[in-house]
Amino acid sequence: MRGGNGVIGEPEMVGGGEEGGEGQAGDAVAGRGRAPWVWGVGGIVVASAVWGAVLYGAGGTAPDLHGYRLGGNPCVGDTLQRLKDATGARGFVASEAAVNRGPALDRLSCFLSDSPAAGDGWVTGYSVGVSIELHKKTDPRAEFENTARSRNSTVPGGGGGSGAAVGMVVTGDLFDSGADVHPVTGVGDEAYVLVSRGSHQTLTVLYGGAVLSLQLSASHQWNGTGDPPADSGSAAEPADPDVTRLRPAMTAAMRDLMASLASDGPE
C-alpha cells in the first residue's frame, strides 16, 4: 500500500497518547449493561456532501483516487482481522455495507460488533465502524483539516421542570468537547486519531481524494445472572474500557482496508 510519498512505513504517533500491543447495523451486543456506543455516521456523510457540492460549484482539479473502488463490504471477511484479534473479542457480527454512488462522491459505511459469550460478571463489548468517501471531483483536504481542528461546545438552555440544565451541541456531532487529536504519520497523505474518551477513538486518513475512517469503541456489559449489582462493592460496574492501547492495531487494520480498496473489482 502506498502512502503519500510511497511505501507506508510503521506508524508514529505524534503529540502523545499511549501505544500498546497489536493491535456494528447488526444485532445489539447481548447483555444488560450500557449498550455499545454506535457510530453516528450520518453527520460526517451529510457534512461531506455539502462541502463537496460547494467545492464542485467552484471548479477545480479532480483528486487522485489511487485506483480505489467501492466493490465489497470491508466489515466482512479478514480486512479488519488484525484489529478484531487485538481486542481479544470473538464472534464479531458485521452489518451490511451502505453504499451511495454519485457523480462527485461515492460513500460506504458499515459496522460490526462482537457478541461476548455468556458468563458471570461484567464483560467488555466492542464496536467497530468504517466510513469511506471517494471524492471524484474536488479535493477534500480542507474539510479533512477542519475536522481535525474542530471542537464541540455547548450553550446552556433554560432549565426544565426539574431545574436541570439543558445543553445543545453547536459544532460537530461525532465527538465530545473533551476530544483530543493525535496526528499519525506513515499512513496516506495525512492522518490523525481523535479520542473523545478513552473508550472511543477514531483513526481518519486522507489519501488523495479518499477519506477513510476507522472507529473503535468499547463498553462494559452485564452477562451475569440476575440484575447488575448496585454501584458499590467489588462487583459494581468497572470503569470504562481503555482502547487507546489498540492504536497500532487500528493503523494496521487501516493499511489492510486501504489495500483492499485498491484491489476491489470494477464498480
C-alpha positions in Angstrom: 0.0 0.0 0.0 1.3 3.4 -0.9 1.5 6.4 1.4 1.6 9.9 0.4 5.3 9.5 -0.6 5.4 5.8 -1.5 5.5 2.8 0.7 3.8 3.1 4.1 6.2 2.7 7.0 5.5 1.9 10.6 3.1 4.4 12.2 4.4 7.1 14.5 2.1 8.8 17.0 2.8 12.5 17.3 1.6 14.6 20.2 1.3 12.0 22.9 -1.1 9.1 23.6 -0.4 5.5 24.6 0.7 2.9 22.1 0.2 -0.7 23.1 0.1 -4.1 21.6 -1.3 -5.1 18.1 -3.5 -4.4 17.5 -21.6 -2.8 14.0 -26.2 -2.4 12.0 -26.4 -5.9 13.3 -28.0 -7.2 16.4 -27.1 -5.3 19.5 -24.5 -6.9 21.8 -26.1 -9.1 24.4 -26.1 -8.0 28.0 -27.8 -5.7 30.3 -25.0 -3.1 30.8 -24.8 0.0 28.8 -25.2 -0.7 25.1 -22.1 -0.3 22.9 -21.6 3.2 21.5 -22.9 3.3 17.9 -21.2 5.4 15.4 -23.2 8.4 14.2 -22.0 8.1 10.6 -24.8 10.3 9.2 -23.2 13.5 10.4 -20.0 13.0 8.6 -21.8 11.9 5.4 -24.0 15.0 5.3 -21.2 17.3 6.1 -19.0 15.8 3.3 -21.8 16.0 0.8 -22.4 19.7 1.5 -18.7 20.6 1.3 -18.3 18.6 -1.8 -21.2 20.4 -3.5 -19.7 23.8 -2.6 -16.2 23.0 -4.0 -17.7 21.3 -7.1 -19.5 24.5 -7.9 -16.3 26.5 -7.6 -14.5 24.1 -10.0 -11.1 22.5 -9.5 -8.9 19.6 -10.5 -10.2 16.1 -9.7 -8.2 14.5 -6.9 -6.2 11.2 -7.3 -8.2 8.2 -6.0 -5.2 5.9 -6.4 -7.4 3.3 -8.1 -9.7 2.9 -5.1 -13.2 1.4 -5.8 -16.1 0.5 -3.6 -16.6 -3.1 -4.6 -17.3 -5.0 -1.4 -18.1 -4.9 2.3 -14.9 -4.2 4.3 -16.7 -5.3 7.5 -17.0 -8.9 6.2 -14.0 -11.2 5.9 -10.5 -10.6 7.0 -9.9 -7.0 6.1 -10.3 -5.8 9.8 -8.9 -9.1 11.3 -5.9 -7.6 12.9 -8.0 -5.1 14.8 -10.5 -7.8 15.8 -7.7 -10.1 17.0 -6.1 -7.3 19.0 -9.3 -6.7 21.0 -9.3 -10.3 22.2 -13.1 -10.5 21.4 -14.7 -13.2 19.4 -17.9 -13.6 17.4 -18.0 -10.3 15.6 -21.2 -9.7 13.6 -21.0 -7.4 10.6 -23.7 -5.2 9.2 -24.5 -4.7 5.5 -22.5 -2.1 3.8 -24.5 1.0 2.9 -23.1 2.3 -0.4 -24.1 5.6 -2.1 -22.7 6.5 -5.5 -22.8 9.8 -7.2 -21.1 11.8 -10.0 -18.9 13.7 -7.4 -18.8 11.5 -4.3 -19.0 7.8 -3.5 -19.6 6.7 0.1 -19.6 3.5 2.0 -20.3 2.8 5.7 -20.6 -0.4 7.7 -20.0 -1.5 11.3 -19.6 -4.6 13.4 -19.9 -5.7 17.0 -18.8 -8.6 19.0 -21.1 -10.9 21.0 -19.4 -11.8 24.3 -20.0 -15.3 25.5 -22.4 -15.7 28.4 -20.6 -15.7 31.7 -20.5 -14.3 35.2 -20.0 -10.7 35.9 -19.1 -7.8 33.6 -17.7 -8.3 30.1 -16.3 -5.9 27.6 -18.1 -5.5 24.3 -16.5 -3.8 21.2 -17.9 -1.9 18.3 -16.1 -1.1 15.0 -17.2 1.4 12.4 -15.9 2.0 8.9 -16.6 5.0 6.7 -15.1 5.5 3.2 -15.5 8.6 1.0 -14.2 8.8 -2.6 -14.2 12.4 -3.7 -14.2 12.2 -7.5 -14.4 15.9 -8.4 -13.0 18.0 -5.6 -10.1 17.8 -3.1 -11.4 17.0 0.4 -8.2 18.3 2.2 -9.7 21.5 3.6 -12.7 19.6 5.1 -10.3 16.9 6.5 -8.1 19.5 8.2 -11.1 21.4 9.5 -12.5 18.2 11.2 -9.1 17.6 12.8 -9.1 21.0 14.3 -12.8 21.5 15.3 -14.2 21.0 18.7 -17.7 20.6 20.2 -19.1 23.2 22.5 -22.4 23.6 24.4 -24.7 26.5 25.0 -26.7 26.3 28.3 -30.5 26.4 27.9 -33.4 27.1 30.2 -34.0 24.6 32.9 -36.9 22.2 32.6 -39.4 21.4 35.2 -36.8 19.7 37.3 -34.5 22.6 37.1 -31.9 20.6 35.2 -29.6 22.4 32.8 -30.1 21.7 29.1 -27.1 21.6 26.7 -27.0 21.9 22.9 -24.3 20.8 20.6 -23.4 23.5 18.2 -20.3 22.2 16.4 -19.8 18.7 15.1 -21.6 15.5 16.2 -19.0 12.7 16.3 -17.0 13.5 19.4 -17.2 15.3 22.8 -15.9 18.7 23.7 -13.0 16.9 25.5 -11.9 15.2 22.3 -8.2 15.1 21.7 -6.4 14.9 18.3 -3.2 12.9 17.8 -1.6 13.3 14.4 -0.3 10.0 12.8 2.4 9.7 10.3 3.1 6.8 7.8 -0.5 6.3 6.6 -1.8 8.2 3.5 -1.1 11.9 3.0 -2.4 12.9 6.4 -3.9 11.1 9.3 -5.0 11.6 12.9 -6.5 9.7 15.8 -9.4 11.6 17.5 -10.2 10.5 21.1 -13.4 11.6 22.7 -12.9 9.4 25.7 -10.5 6.5 26.5 -13.3 4.1 25.4 -13.9 5.8 22.0 -11.4 6.7 19.3 -11.3 7.2 15.5 -8.5 6.9 13.1 -9.1 9.1 10.0 -6.9 9.1 6.9 -6.7 11.4 3.9 -5.2 9.9 0.7 -5.7 11.9 -2.4 -9.4 12.1 -2.9 -10.1 9.3 -0.4 -11.1 9.9 3.2 -11.3 6.8 5.4 -12.3 6.5 9.0 -12.0 3.5 11.3 -13.7 3.9 14.7 -13.4 1.7 17.7 -15.4 1.9 20.9 -15.8 -0.4 23.9 -18.3 -0.7 26.8 -18.9 -3.0 29.8 -22.0 -5.2 29.7 -23.5 -7.3 32.4 -23.5 -11.0 31.5 -24.1 -12.5 34.9 -27.3 -13.9 36.4 -29.9 -11.6 37.7 -29.8 -7.9 37.7 -26.5 -5.9 37.6 -25.1 -5.2 41.1 -25.5 -1.9 42.7 -22.9 0.8 42.2 -20.9 -0.2 45.2 -18.6 -3.0 46.2 -16.2 -5.1 44.1 -19.0 -6.4 41.7 -20.0 -2.9 40.7 -19.7 -1.8 37.0 -16.0 -1.2 36.3 -14.6 1.9 34.8 -14.9 2.4 31.0 -12.5 0.3 29.0 -9.4 2.0 27.6 -9.0 1.3 23.9 -6.0 3.7 23.3 -3.7 0.7 23.6 -5.2 -0.5 20.3 -4.0 2.4 18.1 -1.2 0.3 16.5 -3.8 -2.4 15.6 -6.1 0.3 14.2 -3.3 1.6 12.0 -2.5 -1.9 10.8 -6.2 -2.6 10.0 -6.4 0.8 8.1 -3.5 -0.3 5.9 -5.3 -3.5 5.1 -8.5 -1.6 4.4 -6.7 0.7 2.0 -5.1 -2.2 0.3 -8.5 -3.9 -0.2 -9.9 -0.8 -1.9 -7.1 -0.8 -4.4 -7.7 -4.5 -5.3 -11.5 -4.4 -5.4 -13.2 -5.3 -8.6 -14.6 -2.7 -11.0 -17.7 -0.7 -10.0 
